[in-house]
Amino acid sequence: MTALKKYARLEATGLWRARPEEQRREVIVSVGNTTLIIADSKDRPLAHWSLAAIARANPGEFPALYHPDGDAQESLEFTEGEAEMVKAIEKLRCVIDRRRPKPGRLRLVIFGVIFATLCALAVFWMPQAVQTYALRVVPEVKRLEIGLSLIEKMSNLSGTPCHSDSAKTALDQLSQRILGAKGRLRVLPSGVQQTAHLPGGLVLIHRELLEDYDDPDVVAGYILAETLRAEQSDSLHRLLAFTGTLSVFRLLTTGKMSEATLKKYAEHLLLQSPAPIDTGLLIEQFSAQRLRAAPYAYAIDVTGEQTLALIEADGASIEQFVPSLSDNYWIRLQTICGG
């Protein structure tokens, strides 16, 4: 120990007594390898105090009063004239204390590491893990229930979904043709921008897509494009990501989401523009459905310049196209909102 070597030859005069009832006696104090040596004037050792177990009774005051740690009966006193020895003892006590194990500090460090790890898990891992679990276990019937609730919350801004007994069969026919058995179409009088998709296989259509075009393949193309967006971005996942972890926990534990949460997300959804989709994938979908892509392409860009790939795909296809809806049903569907 560097500090010990520095004070190895230091000696000082002090007053020592073994017990309170004894008279103090003058002694010579020196620093040993691991002890403070107390000797009489003839250099006969009277006591050895461990350097690691020396306590000071009056820090910062003189005469400096020391005793073995845990035994205040024995004492050693230095006057201000022995300040060098006092300084040495204090230095050694400080060095030894720094090297002494600190169980409390270790526990604090361990607790801090554990706490930081838990916080990191809560912030970065848990939300994603809970969302992933919810997407896996929430049944389709619950997804549909959530989707219908969102439509209900949209009604203040978009209006109630259009309904007509004469047009219902036509809407079901178009839904079956493009979405299959699992999909469901709803026509909104306003609010939604062209199309949108919701949990439960629900696809929303703006009424203008029915009323502004003469060809049912136009709206069929918009629906087909929306199904691609649904495949690329799960609607329930987007909802859960928007509403947050607490909302996900509520859904998992109670099977419900708060009305305020659904209303806020419904309003948010109506403000979103349709996400772009890959043209190549869209062409493949048109081909698989045996639908013409050109009507949809010209609806997006009347000049056809920006949608040339879709238009050319019709000419390159060897498949025989199948109309999305018969004229009779299309005429009925165009009046679903009373237009």
C-alpha positions in Angstrom: 0.0 0.0 0.0 1.6 3.3 -1.1 0.1 5.3 1.7 1.3 2.8 4.3 4.9 3.0 3.0 4.8 6.7 3.1 4.0 6.8 6.8 6.0 3.6 7.8 8.6 5.5 9.9 6.3 8.2 11.3 6.1 8.4 15.1 4.2 10.6 17.5 3.5 11.1 21.2 0.1 10.5 22.5 -2.0 9.8 25.6 -3.4 6.3 25.9 -5.5 4.4 28.4 -6.8 0.8 28.3 -10.0 1.5 30.3 -11.9 4.6 31.4 -11.1 4.1 35.0 -7.3 4.1 34.4 -5.1 7.2 34.2 -3.9 8.3 30.8 -0.3 7.7 30.1 2.1 9.1 27.6 3.0 6.6 24.8 4.9 6.5 21.5 2.8 5.7 18.5 4.1 4.4 15.2 2.7 2.9 12.1 3.3 -0.8 11.4 2.5 -3.0 8.5 -1.1 -3.4 9.3 -1.4 -1.9 12.8 -0.9 1.2 14.8 1.7 0.3 17.5 1.4 1.8 20.9 4.5 1.6 23.1 5.9 3.1 26.3 8.9 5.3 26.6 11.2 2.2 26.7 9.8 1.0 23.4 7.8 -1.8 25.0 4.6 -2.5 23.1 1.4 -1.9 25.0 -1.2 -2.4 22.3 -1.6 -3.0 18.6 -4.6 -1.4 16.9 -5.6 -2.7 13.5 -5.4 0.1 10.9 -8.6 -1.3 9.4 -10.5 -0.9 12.7 -9.7 2.5 14.0 -12.5 5.0 14.7 -12.3 8.7 15.5 -14.6 9.9 18.3 -14.4 13.7 17.4 -13.8 14.2 13.6 -12.1 17.5 12.8 -11.5 18.4 16.4 -8.4 18.5 18.7 -7.2 16.9 20.7 -7.9 14.1 18.2 -9.5 11.1 20.1 -9.3 7.6 18.6 -10.5 4.2 19.8 -10.7 0.7 18.3 -13.8 0.3 16.2 -16.6 -1.2 18.4 -14.7 -0.6 21.6 -14.8 2.9 23.0 -13.3 1.9 26.4 -9.8 2.1 25.1 -8.7 5.4 23.8 -5.7 7.2 22.2 -5.4 11.0 22.2 -3.2 13.3 20.0 -2.7 17.0 20.6 -2.6 19.6 17.8 1.2 19.3 17.9 0.9 15.8 16.4 -1.1 16.9 13.5 1.1 15.0 11.1 0.3 11.7 12.8 -3.4 12.6 12.8 -3.2 13.4 9.1 -1.5 10.1 8.5 -4.1 8.1 10.4 -6.9 9.8 8.6 -5.3 9.2 5.2 -4.9 5.5 6.0 -8.4 5.2 7.3 -9.7 6.8 4.0 -7.6 4.5 1.8 -8.7 1.4 3.7 -12.3 2.5 3.6 -12.2 2.9 -0.1 -10.8 -0.6 -0.6 -13.3 -2.1 1.8 -16.2 -4.1 0.1 -19.4 -2.1 -0.1 -22.3 -4.6 0.1 -24.8 -1.8 0.0 -23.3 -0.1 -3.0 -23.1 -3.5 -4.8 -26.8 -4.1 -4.1 -27.6 -0.6 -5.4 -25.6 -1.2 -8.6 -27.3 -4.6 -9.1 -30.8 -3.1 -8.4 -29.9 -0.2 -10.9 -28.9 -2.7 -13.6 -32.1 -4.8 -13.0 -34.3 -1.7 -13.0 -32.7 -0.3 -16.2 -33.1 -3.7 -17.9 -36.8 -3.9 -16.9 -37.3 -0.3 -18.1 -35.7 -1.2 -21.4 -37.8 -4.3 -21.8 -40.9 -2.2 -20.9 -40.1 0.5 -23.5 -38.6 -1.5 -26.4 -39.6 -5.1 -26.1 -42.9 -5.4 -24.3 -45.1 -3.2 -26.5 -44.1 -5.2 -29.6 -44.3 -8.5 -27.9 -47.8 -7.8 -26.5 -49.0 -6.6 -29.9 -47.6 -9.7 -31.6 -49.4 -11.9 -29.1 -52.7 -10.0 -29.5 -52.5 -10.3 -33.3 -52.1 -14.1 -32.9 -54.9 -14.7 -30.4 -57.6 -12.2 -31.2 -60.2 -14.2 -33.2 -61.7 -13.2 -36.5 -65.1 -12.6 -34.9 -63.6 -10.1 -32.5 -61.7 -8.4 -35.4 -65.0 -7.9 -37.2 -66.6 -6.6 -34.0 -63.9 -4.0 -33.7 -64.2 -3.1 -37.4 -67.9 -2.5 -37.1 -67.4 -0.4 -34.0 -64.9 1.8 -36.0 -67.5 2.3 -38.7 -70.0 3.3 -36.1 -67.5 5.8 -34.6 -66.9 7.2 -38.1 -70.5 8.0 -38.7 -70.3 11.5 -37.3 -67.9 12.5 -40.0 -68.6 10.1 -42.8 -72.3 9.4 -42.3 -74.0 6.1 -41.8 -73.0 3.4 -44.3 -75.4 3.4 -47.3 -78.0 0.7 -47.5 -80.6 -0.3 -50.0 -82.5 -3.5 -50.2 -82.3 -3.5 -54.0 -78.6 -2.8 -54.0 -77.6 -5.2 -51.2 -77.4 -8.3 -53.5 -75.3 -6.3 -55.9 -72.9 -5.3 -53.1 -72.7 -8.9 -51.9 -72.0 -10.0 -55.5 -69.1 -7.6 -55.9 -67.7 -8.5 -52.4 -67.8 -12.2 -53.2 -66.2 -11.5 -56.6 -63.2 -9.5 -55.3 -62.9 -10.3 -51.6 -64.2 -13.9 -51.4 -66.1 -15.3 -48.5 -64.1 -13.5 -45.7 -64.4 -10.0 -47.1 -67.2 -7.4 -46.5 -67.8 -4.2 -48.4 -69.4 -1.0 -46.9 -70.2 2.1 -48.9 -69.8 5.4 -47.0 -71.5 8.7 -48.3 -68.4 10.7 -47.4 -65.3 10.9 -45.2 -63.1 8.1 -46.5 -60.7 8.9 -49.3 -61.6 6.4 -52.1 -61.1 3.2 -50.0 -59.9 2.0 -46.7 -59.7 -1.3 -44.8 -60.6 -2.2 -41.2 -60.2 -5.2 -39.0 -62.5 -8.1 -39.8 -61.9 -8.0 -43.6 -64.0 -4.8 -44.0 -63.3 -2.6 -47.0 -64.8 0.9 -47.1 -65.8 2.5 -50.4 -66.5 6.1 -51.0 -69.9 6.5 -52.8 -68.2 8.6 -55.6 -66.5 5.5 -56.9 -69.9 4.0 -57.6 -71.6 7.1 -58.9 -68.8 8.8 -61.0 -67.9 5.9 -63.2 -69.9 3.8 -65.7 -67.6 0.7 -65.5 -67.8 -1.5 -62.4 -64.2 -2.6 -63.1 -63.1 0.8 -61.8 -64.4 0.2 -58.3 -63.3 -3.4 -58.5 -59.8 -2.2 -59.2 -59.9 0.2 -56.2 -61.1 -2.7 -54.0 -58.4 -5.0 -55.3 -55.7 -2.4 -54.6 -57.1 -2.0 -51.0 -56.8 -5.7 -50.4 -53.1 -5.5 -51.2 -52.8 -2.7 -48.7 -54.5 -4.9 -46.1 -52.1 -7.7 -46.8 -49.1 -5.4 -46.5 -50.4 -3.7 -43.3 -52.6 -5.6 -41.0 -55.4 -3.2 -39.9 -55.6 -4.5 -36.4 -51.8 -4.1 -36.0 -52.1 -0.5 -37.1 -54.9 0.1 -34.6 -53.0 -1.5 -31.7 -49.8 0.5 -32.6 -51.9 3.7 -32.6 -53.7 3.1 -29.3 -50.7 1.9 -27.3 -49.8 -0.9 -24.9 -52.4 -0.3 -22.2 -55.1 -0.5 -24.8 -53.7 -3.9 -26.0 -53.7 -5.2 -22.4 -57.3 -4.1 -22.1 -58.2 -6.0 -25.2 -56.4 -9.1 -24.1 -57.9 -9.1 -20.6 -61.5 -7.9 -21.2 -61.9 -8.5 -24.9 -62.9 -4.9 -25.4 -61.4 -1.5 -26.4 -62.6 1.8 -24.9 -65.1 3.8 -26.9 -62.9 6.9 -26.7 -59.9 4.9 -28.1 -62.0 3.6 -31.0 -63.4 7.1 -31.7 -60.0 8.7 -31.8 -58.6 6.1 -34.1 -61.6 6.2 -36.4 -61.1 10.0 -36.8 -57.4 9.4 -37.4 -58.2 6.8 -40.1 -60.4 9.1 -42.1 -57.6 11.6 -42.5 -55.1 9.0 -43.9 -54.4 8.9 -47.6 -54.2 5.5 -49.3 -50.7 4.0 -49.0 -48.8 3.4 -52.3 -48.7 -0.1 -53.6 -46.3 -2.0 -55.8 -47.5 -1.9 -59.4 -46.1 -5.4 -60.2 -48.0 -7.0 -57.4 -51.2 -5.1 -58.4 -50.8 -6.4 -62.0 -50.5 -9.9 -60.6 -53.7 -9.5 -58.6 -55.6 -8.2 -61.6 -54.4 -11.2 -63.6 -55.3 -13.7 -60.8 -58.8 -12.2 -60.6 -59.2 -12.1 -64.4 -60.0 -8.4 -64.1 -59.2 -5.6 -66.6 -56.7 -3.1 -65.1 -57.2 -0.4 -67.7 -60.4 1.1 -66.3 -58.8 1.5 -62.9 -55.6 2.9 -64.5 -57.5 5.6 -66.4 -59.5 6.4 -63.3 -56.3 7.2 -61.5 -54.8 9.1 -64.4 -57.0 10.0 -67.3 -54.0 10.5 -69.6 -52.7 7.0 -68.7 -49.1 8.3 -68.6 -48.6 7.5 -64.9 -50.4 4.1 -65.1 -49.0 2.9 -68.4 -47.8 -0.4 -66.9 -51.3 -1.3 -65.8 -52.8 -0.4 -69.2 -50.2 -2.4 -71.1 -50.7 -5.4 -68.8 -54.2 -5.8 -70.2 -52.8 -6.1 -73.7 -50.2 -8.6 -72.6 -52.5 -10.8 -70.6 -53.6 -14.0 -72.3 -56.3 -14.6 -69.7 -59.9 -14.0 -70.6 -61.3 -11.2 -68.6 -64.4 -11.7 -66.5 -66.6 -8.7 -65.7 -66.6 -7.7 -62.0 -70.4 -7.2 -62.0 -73.2 -7.6 -64.5 -74.8 -4.4 -65.9 -78.1 -5.1 -64.0 -76.4 -5.4 -60.6 -74.1 -2.4 -61.4 -77.0 -0.1 -62.0 -78.6 -1.2 -58.7 -75.3 -0.7 -56.8 -74.9 2.8 -58.1 -78.1 3.8 -56.3 -77.2 2.3 -52.9 -76.7 5.8 -51.4 -79.9 7.1 -53.1 -78.0 8.6 -56.0 
